[in-house]
Amino acid sequence: MPKIYLLDVTNRDGVQTAKLGLSKLEKTLVNIYLNDMGVFQSEFGFPTTKHESNYLQANLELAEMGVLKPIRLEGWIRAIVADVETAFKTVPKIKHLNLSISTSDQMIQGKFQGRKTREDIIDNMAEAVDAAWAHGAESIGVNAEDASRTDLDYLIKFGLAAREHGANRLRYCDTLGYDNPFTIYETARALAENVGLPIELHCHGDLGMAVATSLSGAKGAIDGGQDAYINTTVNGIGERAGNADLVATVLAVTKSKGFADKYQLGNHIDLSKAWKIARFASYAFDVPIPINQPGVGANAFAHESGIHADGVLKDPENYELYGYEELGRGEPEMVDTGREISAGEYSGISGFSHVMGKMSVTFSGKEEANQVLELVRYANVESHKPLVEDELLFIARYPEIARKLLTLNPLG
Ligand SMILES: [Zn+2]
C-alpha cells in the first residue's frame, strides 16, 4: 500500500510570504525541529538566491555531520537550465531539487505573454531535469505551478514527460487554493494512474481548505497506486492565506474518522514536538498562533461552559479528540517575572556568560566565550530579537557552522 510523506516548505513558501521572513539561523532551527519531528523532507530554500548560499551550504554540512539526518534537504528552483546551472554553481553539494514551471493556460499566457507555448513548457522542464541529472542531482521533483487550473490531459502529458526524463515525483500545485476535496481527489487519482509517479500535494488556503484538499489529494494519489507527499508549512504560514498547516495535517491524517485505517504516514511523526516547533515559528516569524489553531492554539484544550467543563472533567474524550500531552503540551514553563538579562547585538561578556550559565553552558576559557558572544551578536543583527535557548545552544555547539550561516557577502 502506498504511503503519505510530509514535505515541509516553510523555508521556501513560508519565507517568501509578503511581510514575513526568517533569519538564516531561524531557518536552520526550523530544519532541525522538522528533522526531530520525523518530517521526510524540508524544502530548505532557494539555491539560486545569493544570500541563501552560505545558509544552504552550512545546512548541507549539518546533514553530513549527522545533525540534520535523516531529513532530506531540497532546494526550489525554476525549471529552466539557467537556474539548474546557477544552483549547482552556488551550492555545489545540493543533491535534491524541485523544479517549478507554470502549466495553466492562464499563467502561460498571463505570465509569458505569448513567449512560450505549452510545448515550450514541457521542453524547458525536460531540459532542466536532464541538466539537473547531469550535474549530479540525486532526486528531482517536478512542480506544475497552477496545476489546479491546468487542463488535465495536458497535465498528464507534462507529468509523463517528467517521468520519461527520470523525475521522481510530480508536484500538483493548487497554487491559488482553487480545488475542493472532491475535485483534487479526482485529479490526483487520475495523475497517479496515468503518469505513474508519486504525487506531491501543494495546497493553499484561499478557500479555507488547504488541509482538507491535501488529505483528499493524498487519498486520490494512493487510490491511484502512488505515494503521496503532502506539502506543509509550520502554522500554515505561506503565500496569502497560507499552506496546509504541518500539525493540523498530521492530526487530520492520523486522527480523522477512519482515514488512518487505510491511508498511513510512511514514517513515524513525533507529534510531541508539535508545540515546540509551532511556538518557535510563531516567535521567529513574529506571527501569533491563532487562539483556535488545531492542536497548538491557546484554546485547543480550553473548556469553560458548564456542560463542556463537566463533561471533559468526567472523561476528556467527551470533548477532546486527542490529548494535549500528545502534542508536547502541559509542561510548566519558566518565565522571568523579575530581573531579566538577555543576549543581543550589543551584549557584553558578563551578561552573556550569565545567560549561558543559566542554561548550564560553560566555556573552556575567555577566548571561547568571546568568540561565541561575537556570533550571538551577529545572529541578533539578523533576527532583531533575543535568541531563544536553542539558538544560543546551537551557536555554542556549532560555532563554525554558525559563522557560515551568519556570513553574507553582498558585494562578493
Ligand atoms: Zn505555494
Residues whose N, C-alpha, C, O or C-beta is under 5 A from the ligand:
A	BS01	ZN	D13
